[in-house]
Amino acid sequence: MFGSVYSMRPILGQEANIAAHFRRWERERRPAVSGAVGGYVLRPRGNPSELIGVTVFDSEDSYLVNANDPAQSQWYQDLRAMLESDPEWNDGDVLVAL
């Protein structure tokens, strides 16, 4: 498996819209995205102005196919409009899944 852990800084007042945007991805994009395993977005108690996301795919190839899809690019641009800056991405191989 392959995935990404990423941190995001929402524009003040955009957190609920970001959560809704991720829910739309689950409803609208996920059925068309091969290899998507799952994902989470959490707000750390120690830094409530940040959001941490985790996305997992069955392989790096599936991850990259999604990343290079124009529909995913548009979804990301819509997300980026709700953030103060670009997310900080940490991509890598999943060593353990619980």
N, C-alpha and C positions, 0 to 999 in steps of 0.2 A: 504494500500500500504506500501511498505518497500523499503528502498534504502540505498545509501551510498553517502556521500560527502567526497572527498579525494583530497589530495594535492600531487603533483608530482614535482620533480626537474629534468628536462631534462638534459642530457649531452649536453654540448655546441654544437650547430649545429643540434640537433636531433628533434627540435620542429616540423618541417614540416613532418618528418618521423612518429612522434607520431600521428599527425593529420591524416595522411594517414592510419595508423594502425587502428585508431578508425573508419575511414570510411570503411575499409575492414570488421571490426566487423559488422557494420551495413549491409553491402551487403551479407556477407558470413555466419556469425554466427546467426544474429538476426532471420532469417527465421526458424532456428532450435531450438530457445530458447523460450520456452513457458513462457508467463507472463512478458516479457520485455515490459515496458511502454515507456521508453525514456531515453535520457541522453544528457548531454552537457559537453563540455570541454571549459574552458575559461582561458585567461591569464589576471591576475589582473594588472591594471595599476600601482598600488602601489608597485608591486613586479613582474616585467616582467620576472624574471628568474624562476618563479613558474607557474605551471598549476593547475587549480582547476577543478575537475570532479564531476559530479552529475549523478548518475544512479538510476533509479526507476523501480521497479517490482510490479506486482499486489499483491504479498504476500511475506512474509519471506520465505515460502516454495519454491516458484519459484526462489527466489534469491539464496537460498542455493543449489537447484538442479543445477543451472547454475554454481555456485562457485565450485561445486564438480565434474563438467564434465571435463574429461581429455582434451577435445578440448579447453575448456576455460583455463585450466591450461597451455596448450601450448601457447595460445594467450597471457596470462599474462607473461609467461617467455620471449616471444619475446618483449613485452612492457618493461619489467624490464631491458632488455639489453640496452635500450635507456635512462635509468634513472640513476642518480647519486646514489640513494639509494631507499629503499622500499618506496612505497607511504605511507602516513599517512591516515588511514581509519577511518571514523566516520559513523558507520552503525546505522540505526534506523527507527522507524515508521514514515511514512509521515502523518503529522497531517492536513495539508492544501495543496490542489493542486489548482492552479489558472489557 
